[in-house]
Amino acid sequence: MSARIRPVLPDDAQACGRIIYEAFNGIADAHGVPRDFPSVDVPTQFAAMFIAHPSIFGVVAEVDGRVVGTAFVTERDAIRAVGPVAVDPAHQGGGIGRQLMGAVLERAKGTVGVRLVQEAFNTRSVALYASLGFEVQEPLLLMSGTPRSGAVPGFTVRPLVSDDIGPAARLCVAVHGVDRSAELRDALNAFNPLVVEHDGRITGYATAPTFWPMNHGVAETEGDM
């Protein structure tokens, strides 16, 4: 199935939100795992935010004039970040996802690198990304529950403030070799990022600890994490 790929527009936010909601929750339901979004309003708000962001590029796929897929690539830092990518369940399996990925990867051509996060149980998407040249770097484990321990002596966890962005960015460079300070600034405006201090300096941070799809964390050691 061939679709028309074009840049996303502000009026596409509602269609993009619906597709993201149905695609992500559909795969979660099929595998018996918790849903990512409690209502269609949440991904619709994120889609609107992404469309309006000057450093996020988005595309949609149209079939017979109807939006049936969407993809975004974040351009705020040296390493481009792909996601979310979603195709209407009624149009999955026909190559539209590959078309969307082709558009955002063409946009990212010539950059230092491109990253994305994908649930391992979604084998169809994993296979697509592998065929496009992505390689697994680190596994992620999503856990839920109530921590049994309290604060760790010698470590202080507090909200991230603007003055922390420089030290946190330098920590990311030391651990991963890339600067993600623009993502930290966005997190400060949109989420509730946290830092951990040890021996009087920042040794770890998390950008969106209460919303895993948008979170990234960096720490010097297991203890800091």
Contacts in CASP RR format, 6 or more apart in sequence:
PFRMAT RR
TARGET T0000
AUTHOR 0000-0000-0000
METHOD contacts of the structure
MODEL  1
MSARIRPVLPDDAQACGRIIYEAFNGIADAHGVPRDFPSVDVPTQFAAMF
IAHPSIFGVVAEVDGRVVGTAFVTERDAIRAVGPVAVDPAHQGGGIGRQL
MGAVLERAKGTVGVRLVQEAFNTRSVALYASLGFEVQEPLLLMSGTPRSG
AVPGFTVRPLVSDDIGPAARLCVAVHGVDRSAELRDALNAFNPLVVEHDG
RITGYATAPTFWPMNHGVAETEGDM
1 63 0 8 1.000
1 91 0 8 1.000
1 93 0 8 1.000
1 94 0 8 1.000
1 95 0 8 1.000
1 96 0 8 1.000
2 99 0 8 1.000
3 61 0 8 1.000
3 62 0 8 1.000
3 63 0 8 1.000
3 68 0 8 1.000
3 69 0 8 1.000
3 91 0 8 1.000
3 96 0 8 1.000
3 99 0 8 1.000
4 61 0 8 1.000
4 62 0 8 1.000
4 63 0 8 1.000
4 65 0 8 1.000
5 59 0 8 1.000
5 60 0 8 1.000
5 61 0 8 1.000
5 62 0 8 1.000
5 99 0 8 1.000
5 100 0 8 1.000
5 103 0 8 1.000
6 59 0 8 1.000
6 60 0 8 1.000
6 62 0 8 1.000
7 57 0 8 1.000
7 58 0 8 1.000
7 59 0 8 1.000
7 60 0 8 1.000
8 16 0 8 1.000
8 51 0 8 1.000
8 58 0 8 1.000
8 59 0 8 1.000
8 60 0 8 1.000
8 70 0 8 1.000
8 72 0 8 1.000
9 51 0 8 1.000
10 48 0 8 1.000
10 51 0 8 1.000
10 52 0 8 1.000
12 47 0 8 1.000
12 51 0 8 1.000
12 60 0 8 1.000
12 67 0 8 1.000
12 70 0 8 1.000
13 44 0 8 1.000
13 47 0 8 1.000
13 48 0 8 1.000
13 51 0 8 1.000
14 44 0 8 1.000
14 47 0 8 1.000
15 60 0 8 1.000
15 67 0 8 1.000
15 70 0 8 1.000
16 43 0 8 1.000
16 44 0 8 1.000
16 47 0 8 1.000
16 51 0 8 1.000
16 60 0 8 1.000
16 67 0 8 1.000
16 69 0 8 1.000
16 70 0 8 1.000
16 86 0 8 1.000
17 40 0 8 1.000
17 43 0 8 1.000
17 44 0 8 1.000
17 46 0 8 1.000
17 47 0 8 1.000
17 70 0 8 1.000
18 40 0 8 1.000
18 43 0 8 1.000
18 44 0 8 1.000
19 67 0 8 1.000
19 68 0 8 1.000
19 69 0 8 1.000
19 70 0 8 1.000
19 86 0 8 1.000
19 87 0 8 1.000
19 88 0 8 1.000
20 37 0 8 1.000
20 43 0 8 1.000
20 46 0 8 1.000
20 47 0 8 1.000
20 70 0 8 1.000
20 84 0 8 1.000
20 86 0 8 1.000
21 37 0 8 1.000
21 39 0 8 1.000
21 40 0 8 1.000
21 42 0 8 1.000
21 43 0 8 1.000
21 44 0 8 1.000
22 88 0 8 1.000
22 89 0 8 1.000
23 86 0 8 1.000
23 87 0 8 1.000
23 88 0 8 1.000
23 89 0 8 1.000
23 92 0 8 1.000
24 35 0 8 1.000
24 36 0 8 1.000
24 37 0 8 1.000
24 43 0 8 1.000
24 84 0 8 1.000
24 86 0 8 1.000
25 35 0 8 1.000
25 36 0 8 1.000
25 37 0 8 1.000
26 89 0 8 1.000
27 119 0 8 1.000
27 121 0 8 1.000
27 122 0 8 1.000
28 34 0 8 1.000
28 35 0 8 1.000
28 36 0 8 1.000
29 35 0 8 1.000
31 121 0 8 1.000
31 122 0 8 1.000
33 119 0 8 1.000
33 121 0 8 1.000
34 144 0 8 1.000
36 213 0 8 1.000
37 43 0 8 1.000
43 84 0 8 1.000
46 84 0 8 1.000
47 70 0 8 1.000
49 190 0 8 1.000
50 56 0 8 1.000
50 58 0 8 1.000
50 72 0 8 1.000
51 58 0 8 1.000
53 74 0 8 1.000
53 186 0 8 1.000
55 74 0 8 1.000
55 75 0 8 1.000
55 76 0 8 1.000
55 182 0 8 1.000
56 72 0 8 1.000
56 73 0 8 1.000
56 74 0 8 1.000
56 75 0 8 1.000
56 76 0 8 1.000
57 72 0 8 1.000
57 73 0 8 1.000
57 75 0 8 1.000
57 104 0 8 1.000
57 107 0 8 1.000
58 70 0 8 1.000
58 71 0 8 1.000
58 72 0 8 1.000
58 73 0 8 1.000
58 104 0 8 1.000
59 70 0 8 1.000
59 71 0 8 1.000
59 72 0 8 1.000
59 100 0 8 1.000
59 103 0 8 1.000
59 104 0 8 1.000
60 67 0 8 1.000
60 69 0 8 1.000
60 70 0 8 1.000
61 67 0 8 1.000
61 68 0 8 1.000
61 69 0 8 1.000
61 70 0 8 1.000
61 87 0 8 1.000
61 96 0 8 1.000
61 97 0 8 1.000
61 99 0 8 1.000
61 100 0 8 1.000
62 68 0 8 1.000
63 91 0 8 1.000
63 96 0 8 1.000
68 87 0 8 1.000
68 88 0 8 1.000
68 90 0 8 1.000
68 91 0 8 1.000
68 96 0 8 1.000
69 86 0 8 1.000
69 87 0 8 1.000
69 88 0 8 1.000
69 91 0 8 1.000
69 96 0 8 1.000
69 97 0 8 1.000
69 100 0 8 1.000
70 84 0 8 1.000
70 85 0 8 1.000
70 86 0 8 1.000
70 100 0 8 1.000
71 82 0 8 1.000
71 83 0 8 1.000
71 84 0 8 1.000
71 85 0 8 1.000
71 86 0 8 1.000
71 97 0 8 1.000
71 100 0 8 1.000
71 101 0 8 1.000
71 103 0 8 1.000
71 104 0 8 1.000
72 82 0 8 1.000
72 83 0 8 1.000
72 84 0 8 1.000
72 85 0 8 1.000
72 104 0 8 1.000
73 80 0 8 1.000
73 81 0 8 1.000
73 82 0 8 1.000
73 83 0 8 1.000
73 104 0 8 1.000
73 107 0 8 1.000
73 108 0 8 1.000
73 114 0 8 1.000
74 80 0 8 1.000
74 81 0 8 1.000
74 82 0 8 1.000
74 83 0 8 1.000
74 183 0 8 1.000
75 107 0 8 1.000
75 108 0 8 1.000
76 182 0 8 1.000
76 183 0 8 1.000
76 186 0 8 1.000
77 178 0 8 1.000
77 179 0 8 1.000
77 180 0 8 1.000
77 181 0 8 1.000
77 182 0 8 1.000
77 183 0 8 1.000
78 111 0 8 1.000
78 112 0 8 1.000
78 113 0 8 1.000
78 178 0 8 1.000
78 179 0 8 1.000
79 111 0 8 1.000
79 112 0 8 1.000
79 113 0 8 1.000
79 114 0 8 1.000
79 115 0 8 1.000
79 178 0 8 1.000
79 180 0 8 1.000
80 108 0 8 1.000
80 111 0 8 1.000
80 113 0 8 1.000
80 114 0 8 1.000
80 115 0 8 1.000
81 114 0 8 1.000
81 115 0 8 1.000
81 116 0 8 1.000
81 183 0 8 1.000
82 101 0 8 1.000
82 104 0 8 1.000
82 105 0 8 1.000
82 108 0 8 1.000
82 114 0 8 1.000
82 115 0 8 1.000
82 116 0 8 1.000
83 116 0 8 1.000
84 213 0 8 1.000
85 97 0 8 1.000
85 100 0 8 1.000
85 101 0 8 1.000
85 104 0 8 1.000
85 116 0 8 1.000
85 125 0 8 1.000
87 93 0 8 1.000
87 96 0 8 1.000
87 97 0 8 1.000
87 100 0 8 1.000
92 124 0 8 1.000
93 124 0 8 1.000
97 128 0 8 1.000
98 128 0 8 1.000
98 132 0 8 1.000
101 128 0 8 1.000
101 129 0 8 1.000
101 132 0 8 1.000
102 132 0 8 1.000
105 114 0 8 1.000
105 132 0 8 1.000
108 114 0 8 1.000
112 178 0 8 1.000
114 134 0 8 1.000
115 137 0 8 1.000
116 129 0 8 1.000
116 134 0 8 1.000
117 140 0 8 1.000
117 213 0 8 1.000
118 125 0 8 1.000
118 126 0 8 1.000
118 129 0 8 1.000
119 125 0 8 1.000
120 126 0 8 1.000
120 139 0 8 1.000
142 212 0 8 1.000
151 157 0 8 1.000
152 223 0 8 1.000
154 198 0 8 1.000
155 196 0 8 1.000
155 197 0 8 1.000
155 198 0 8 1.000
155 203 0 8 1.000
155 223 0 8 1.000
155 224 0 8 1.000
156 196 0 8 1.000
156 197 0 8 1.000
156 198 0 8 1.000
157 194 0 8 1.000
157 195 0 8 1.000
157 196 0 8 1.000
157 197 0 8 1.000
158 194 0 8 1.000
158 195 0 8 1.000
158 197 0 8 1.000
159 192 0 8 1.000
159 193 0 8 1.000
159 194 0 8 1.000
159 195 0 8 1.000
160 168 0 8 1.000
160 184 0 8 1.000
160 187 0 8 1.000
160 188 0 8 1.000
160 193 0 8 1.000
160 194 0 8 1.000
160 195 0 8 1.000
160 205 0 8 1.000
161 188 0 8 1.000
162 185 0 8 1.000
162 188 0 8 1.000
164 195 0 8 1.000
164 202 0 8 1.000
164 205 0 8 1.000
165 181 0 8 1.000
165 184 0 8 1.000
165 185 0 8 1.000
165 188 0 8 1.000
166 181 0 8 1.000
167 201 0 8 1.000
167 202 0 8 1.000
168 181 0 8 1.000
168 184 0 8 1.000
168 195 0 8 1.000
168 202 0 8 1.000
168 204 0 8 1.000
168 205 0 8 1.000
168 218 0 8 1.000
169 179 0 8 1.000
169 180 0 8 1.000
169 181 0 8 1.000
169 184 0 8 1.000
171 202 0 8 1.000
171 203 0 8 1.000
171 204 0 8 1.000
171 205 0 8 1.000
171 218 0 8 1.000
171 219 0 8 1.000
171 220 0 8 1.000
172 178 0 8 1.000
172 179 0 8 1.000
172 180 0 8 1.000
172 181 0 8 1.000
172 218 0 8 1.000
173 179 0 8 1.000
174 220 0 8 1.000
175 218 0 8 1.000
175 219 0 8 1.000
175 220 0 8 1.000
176 218 0 8 1.000
180 216 0 8 1.000
183 207 0 8 1.000
183 216 0 8 1.000
184 193 0 8 1.000
184 205 0 8 1.000
184 207 0 8 1.000
187 193 0 8 1.000
187 207 0 8 1.000
187 208 0 8 1.000
187 214 0 8 1.000
190 208 0 8 1.000
190 214 0 8 1.000
191 207 0 8 1.000
191 208 0 8 1.000
191 210 0 8 1.000
191 211 0 8 1.000
191 214 0 8 1.000
191 215 0 8 1.000
192 208 0 8 1.000
192 209 0 8 1.000
192 210 0 8 1.000
193 205 0 8 1.000
193 206 0 8 1.000
193 207 0 8 1.000
193 208 0 8 1.000
193 209 0 8 1.000
194 205 0 8 1.000
194 206 0 8 1.000
194 209 0 8 1.000
195 202 0 8 1.000
195 204 0 8 1.000
195 205 0 8 1.000
196 202 0 8 1.000
196 203 0 8 1.000
196 204 0 8 1.000
196 205 0 8 1.000
196 219 0 8 1.000
196 224 0 8 1.000
197 203 0 8 1.000
198 224 0 8 1.000
203 219 0 8 1.000
203 220 0 8 1.000
203 221 0 8 1.000
203 224 0 8 1.000
204 217 0 8 1.000
204 218 0 8 1.000
204 219 0 8 1.000
204 220 0 8 1.000
204 224 0 8 1.000
204 225 0 8 1.000
205 217 0 8 1.000
205 218 0 8 1.000
205 219 0 8 1.000
206 215 0 8 1.000
206 216 0 8 1.000
206 217 0 8 1.000
207 214 0 8 1.000
207 215 0 8 1.000
207 216 0 8 1.000
207 217 0 8 1.000
208 214 0 8 1.000
208 215 0 8 1.000
208 216 0 8 1.000
209 215 0 8 1.000
217 225 0 8 1.000
219 225 0 8 1.000
END
